[in-house]
Amino acid sequence: MSMETKARRETEPNAAAAHPVEADLSTPPGLFTGFARVVARDLRLALRQRGDAGLVVMFFVLTATLFPFGLGPEPNLLARIAPGVVWVTALLAVLLSLERLFLADYEDGSLELLTLSPIPLSVIVLAKVTAHWLTTGLPLLIAAPVIGIMYAMPGEAYLPLMAAMALGTPTLSLIGAVGAALTLGARRGGVLIPLLVLPLYIPVLIFGISAVDAVLAGVPVQPHLMLLGAMLLAAVPLAPWAAAAALRQAVE
C-alpha cells in the first residue's frame, strides 16, 4: 500500500467527522433512508439542546395558567374556554420555536450542504418539520390534558381534543416551515414569521376548537376532524415544496 493511499484513508474519517451532514448525505440514499437520516440528525441536535423543547412546553403551561387569574375561578367559565385556551397557547408555543427551524443550519453552512445533497430539498424540509413536530408538537400534545384538568374540562372532551391536536399541530409546523424559510436571513425574522403564518393558522384554530365544542354540544365531531385531516393532507405536499423554494433563494 502506497503512502498516498494510506494518507487518504486516514484523512477520510476526519473529513466525515468535520462535516456530519456531508458524511450522512454524500452517498445517494433512497428517499426514505435520506428522510430518516435527516430526522435522526435533527433529533440528535435537539437532544443536545433540551432547553429549547422544554422552554416551549413551559411557555405553553405557564401561559395557560394566566387566564384564570384574569377571568376568575368560576368552574363553568373555565371549562367553557378550555379548548380555546389550549389551542391558542399551543399556537403561540409553536410560533416561539419556528425561528430556529432552519436558522442553525443556515448560520453554520449545513443548509448549503443539504441543498446540494442527492435527496430532494422538499423531502429534507419534510424531515426537518417531522423532527420539529416530534420535539415541539408532540410534547404539547402530551401536555394538553394537563391544561384540561386545570380548567375542569369535561371528560368526554379529552379524546376529541387530543385527536384535533394530533391532526392540527403537524399542520401548524408545516405552515410555519414556509414562514421560517421565507424569513431566513432577514433582519428580525422572528418578528416577521407570525405576520406571515398567523392568517394561515386561523382555520386550524377554528376547527380545532370546534371539534371539542361539538362534543360538548352533543353534535358530531367527525366533520371538524375531517377538515383538519384535509388541511394536513394538503399541507404535506405543498408546504415542503414552498419552503424548499424559499430555502434555495436564501442560500443563493
C-alpha positions in Angstrom: 0.0 0.0 0.0 1.5 3.4 -1.1 2.0 6.2 1.4 -0.5 8.3 -0.6 -3.3 5.7 -0.3 -2.6 5.3 3.4 -2.8 9.1 4.0 -6.0 9.3 2.1 -7.7 6.6 4.2 -6.5 8.4 7.4 -7.9 11.7 6.3 -11.4 10.5 5.2 -12.7 9.8 8.7 -11.6 13.2 9.9 -13.4 14.9 7.0 -16.5 12.9 7.7 -16.4 13.9 11.4 -15.9 17.6 10.5 -18.9 17.7 8.2 -21.6 15.2 9.6 -24.2 16.4 7.1 -21.9 15.7 4.2 -20.9 12.4 5.6 -24.6 11.4 6.1 -25.9 12.6 2.7 -23.0 12.4 0.3 -23.8 8.9 -0.9 -27.1 8.7 -2.8 -29.6 7.1 -0.5 -33.2 6.3 -1.1 -35.9 8.8 -0.3 -37.0 7.1 2.9 -33.4 6.5 4.0 -32.5 10.1 3.4 -35.6 11.2 5.2 -34.8 9.0 8.2 -31.2 10.3 8.3 -32.3 13.9 8.4 -34.9 13.3 11.1 -32.4 11.4 13.2 -29.8 14.1 12.8 -32.2 16.8 13.9 -33.4 14.8 16.8 -29.8 14.3 17.9 -29.2 18.1 17.7 -32.5 18.7 19.7 -31.4 16.3 22.4 -28.2 18.3 22.8 -30.3 21.4 23.3 -33.0 20.1 25.6 -33.7 23.5 26.9 -35.4 24.6 23.7 -38.1 21.9 23.8 -38.5 22.4 27.5 -38.9 26.1 27.0 -41.8 25.6 24.6 -43.7 23.3 26.9 -43.0 25.6 29.9 -44.3 28.6 27.9 -47.4 26.6 26.9 -48.2 25.6 30.5 -47.4 29.0 32.1 -49.4 31.0 29.5 -52.4 28.7 30.1 -52.2 29.3 33.8 -52.5 33.1 33.4 -56.1 33.0 32.0 -57.8 32.1 35.3 -56.2 35.0 37.1 -57.8 37.4 34.6 -61.1 35.7 34.2 -61.7 34.4 37.7 -62.0 30.9 39.2 -65.6 30.1 38.1 -65.5 26.4 37.0 -68.2 26.6 34.3 -66.5 29.5 32.7 -63.1 27.9 32.8 -64.4 24.6 31.4 -66.1 26.5 28.5 -63.0 28.4 27.5 -60.6 25.5 28.0 -60.4 24.3 24.3 -59.7 27.8 23.1 -57.0 28.4 25.7 -55.3 25.1 24.9 -55.3 25.9 21.1 -54.3 29.5 21.4 -51.4 28.8 23.8 -50.3 25.8 21.6 -50.3 28.0 18.6 -48.2 30.6 20.4 -45.8 28.0 21.6 -45.3 26.7 18.1 -44.6 30.2 16.9 -42.0 30.5 19.6 -40.0 27.6 18.1 -40.3 28.3 14.4 -37.3 30.7 14.0 -34.8 28.0 14.9 -36.2 25.5 12.4 -33.6 26.4 9.7 -31.6 29.1 11.3 -28.8 27.0 12.9 -28.2 25.1 9.6 -28.2 28.4 7.7 -25.6 30.0 10.1 -23.2 27.1 10.1 -23.4 26.3 6.4 -25.1 23.0 6.8 -28.1 24.2 4.8 -25.9 24.6 1.7 -24.7 21.0 2.0 -28.3 19.9 2.4 -29.4 21.7 -0.7 -26.5 20.0 -2.7 -27.3 16.6 -1.4 -28.9 14.0 -3.7 -32.1 14.0 -1.6 -34.8 16.4 -2.9 -34.8 19.5 -0.8 -38.6 19.2 -0.3 -38.0 15.8 1.4 -35.3 17.3 3.6 -37.8 20.1 4.6 -40.4 17.5 5.4 -37.9 15.6 7.5 -36.9 18.7 9.4 -40.6 19.5 10.0 -41.2 16.0 11.3 -38.3 16.4 13.8 -39.7 19.8 14.7 -43.1 18.3 15.5 -41.6 15.4 17.5 -39.7 17.9 19.7 -42.4 20.6 19.8 -45.9 19.4 18.8 -45.7 16.1 20.4 -44.8 17.5 23.9 -47.6 20.0 23.5 -50.0 17.2 22.7 -48.9 15.3 25.8 -49.2 18.4 28.0 -52.7 19.4 26.7 -54.6 17.1 29.1 -52.8 18.8 32.0 -54.3 22.1 30.9 -57.7 20.4 30.5 -57.5 19.2 34.1 -56.6 22.6 35.3 -59.6 24.1 33.6 -62.0 21.3 34.8 -62.8 20.3 31.2 -65.4 17.5 30.9 -64.1 14.0 30.5 -65.7 13.4 27.1 -63.8 16.4 25.6 -60.3 14.9 26.1 -60.4 12.4 23.2 -61.5 14.9 20.6 -59.0 17.5 21.9 -56.2 15.0 21.5 -57.4 13.9 18.1 -57.7 17.5 16.9 -54.3 18.4 18.2 -52.8 15.3 16.6 -54.1 16.5 13.2 -53.7 20.2 13.8 -50.2 20.6 15.3 -48.4 19.0 12.3 -50.2 21.4 10.0 -49.0 24.3 12.2 -45.4 23.0 11.9 -45.7 22.6 8.1 -47.2 26.1 7.5 -44.7 27.5 10.0 -41.8 26.0 8.0 -42.9 28.1 5.0 -42.8 31.2 7.1 -39.4 30.3 8.6 -37.9 29.7 5.2 -39.3 32.9 3.7 -37.7 35.0 6.5 -34.4 33.1 6.7 -31.6 35.6 6.6 -33.9 38.6 7.1 -33.4 41.1 9.8 -35.8 40.4 12.7 -37.1 37.3 11.0 -38.6 36.1 14.3 -41.0 39.1 14.2 -41.9 38.6 10.5 -42.8 34.9 10.9 -46.0 35.5 13.0 -47.2 38.1 10.5 -46.8 35.6 7.7 -48.3 32.5 9.2 -50.9 33.7 11.7 -53.5 34.3 9.0 -53.0 30.7 7.7 -53.2 29.3 11.3 -56.7 30.7 11.8 -58.6 27.8 10.0 -56.7 25.2 12.0 -57.5 27.1 15.2 -61.2 27.4 14.3 -61.8 23.7 13.5 -59.5 22.5 16.4 -61.7 24.4 18.9 -64.9 23.5 17.1 -64.1 19.8 17.4 -64.1 20.0 21.2 -67.1 22.3 21.3 -69.1 19.9 19.1 -68.7 17.1 21.6 -69.7 19.3 24.4 -72.8 20.4 22.4 -73.7 16.9 21.5 -73.2 17.2 17.7 -71.0 15.1 15.5 -67.3 15.8 15.8 -66.3 13.9 12.6 -66.7 16.9 10.2 -64.3 19.0 12.1 -61.7 16.3 12.4 -62.1 15.5 8.7 -61.5 19.1 7.8 -58.4 19.2 10.0 -57.2 16.0 8.2 -57.9 17.5 4.8 -55.8 20.6 5.7 -53.0 18.3 6.9 -53.1 16.3 3.7 -52.9 19.5 1.6 -50.0 20.9 3.7 -47.9 17.7 3.5 -47.0 18.1 -0.2 -47.5 21.9 -0.6 -45.7 23.3 2.4 -42.3 21.4 1.9 -42.3 22.4 -1.8 -42.9 26.1 -1.0 -40.4 26.1 1.9 -37.8 24.3 -0.4 -38.2 27.1 -3.0 -37.7 29.7 -0.3 -34.6 28.0 1.1 -33.0 27.9 -2.4 -33.4 31.6 -2.6 -31.9 32.1 0.8 -28.7 30.2 0.1 -28.1 31.7 -3.3 
